[in-house]
Amino acid sequence: MTKQVFILSHPTARQRAQQALQAANDGYMVVISEPTKKRAQEEKYHAIISEIAQHTEYAGKRWDSEDMKRILIDEFADEMRSAGTPLHHDGRLIPSENGRRVIQLAIQSRDFRVGEASQFIEFLSAWMVDRGMELETV
């Protein structure tokens, strides 16, 4: 049996998943998880981040889209922690071995679940509104 993924969005999908489970041999593994973000969500937040990077400074400096993405994801994760709903794959700060630096063990947007990606888009929109920015491209 090859790897199979079932999106449990309707009765037929559930039935097929049950059939695959019944046909599986001993030693197979079943994983049930929330769906990961959708491509449309990813495209939307990348467009917003790009626009933010083009039109704003952070900590007195302009940052490229990739750096701004890291900055905004960190702010988003902090806000989620403060709200009592941390991301399912929250990042961590640890000291370097010599104690002279702090190392960020990154939060990756590719690991966002659908709900987290939606909340991130809302966070980005609010971030822009708080700074008097209007969304141009999305």
N, C-alpha and C positions, 0 to 999 in steps of 0.2 A: 504494500500500500504506500503510495506517495503522500507527501504532505498535502493536507486539505485545509482550507480556511472557509468557514461558514459565517456569513453575516446574518445574525438571527433577527431579521427584519420582517419576516412573514412566516406563516405556518408551513409552507413548503420547505423553506430553508431549515426550519427546526426539524422537520421530518427527515430531510436528507442528512442532517447532522446526527440524528438518532440512528439512522440506518448505518452511517459510517462507523459510529461508535459500536454498534452491535457486530459489525464485520471486522473490527480491529482485533488483532491478536494480543496475547498477553505481552506486557512490556511496552505497549504504546502509551503515549502520554496525551492527556487532554488539557488544554489551557483555555480558560474563559476570561476575557479581559474587555475593558472598555475599548471602543474603537479609537484609533489614533486620528490625528487631525486630518482634515480633508485638504486636497491640493488647492482648492479655491480659497480656503482660509489662509494657507501658507502664502499664496500669491498676494492676497489682500494685505496681510501684515508686512510682507516685504516691501510692497509699494508704499505703505504708510511710513515705514522706517526710512526708506530712501528719501522720501519727501522731508521728513524731520531732519535727516542728516544734511540735506541741501539748504535748509532754511533756518537752522538754529545752531547755537553754540551750547556746549555743555561744559561746565567748569571752566568757562572762559576760552574754549577752544572749539574749532570745527573738527568733526570726526567723520571718517568715511562710513558708509552704510554698515559694514561689518562690525566696526568698533561700536557704532551707535546701537546696533542690534544687541550686542553684549551688555551695554550700559542699560538699555531699556528693559531687557530681560531680567537683569539684576534688580532694577527698581520694581518691576512687576512681581518678582518672587518675594521681595521684601514686603510689598503691600499685601500679598496673599498670606504670608506668615502673620502679619499684623492683624489680619481679619480672622485668623484662626483656621484658615483653609490653605495650608501650604501645598505647593505643587507636589504631585506624586513622586517626582524625581528631583527634589530640592537640592540645590548646590550647597557647598560648604566652603568655609575659609579655614585654612590650616596654616600654622607657622612653618616656614622653611626649616630644614634641619639645623641650620646655623642660627636661626632665630632672628635674622636680619630682614626677612621679607615675609609677606603674606601671600599664600598661593590660593587662588580661586579654583576650586574643582567645579567646573562649569555646569550650568544648566543648559541643556540643548533644546532648542525649539523643535527639533525633529522628533523629540520624545513627547511633545504635548499631546494630550488627549483632546478630543473634539471640544469638550467643555472648556478646557484650559486655553485652547486656541481662540475660542470665542471670547473668553474673558480677557485675553491678551489684546485682542482687537479693540474691545471696549476700553481697556486701560490706555492704549495708544491714542484713541480718540479723545479721551478725557485729558490726557497729558497735553495734547495739542491745544485743546480748548483752554486749559489752565494757563497757557502761554500765549493766548490770543492768536493762535494759528488756525487757518482754515484748510481743510483737506482739498487738494486740487485734482489729484489723479485717480482717486478710487471712488 
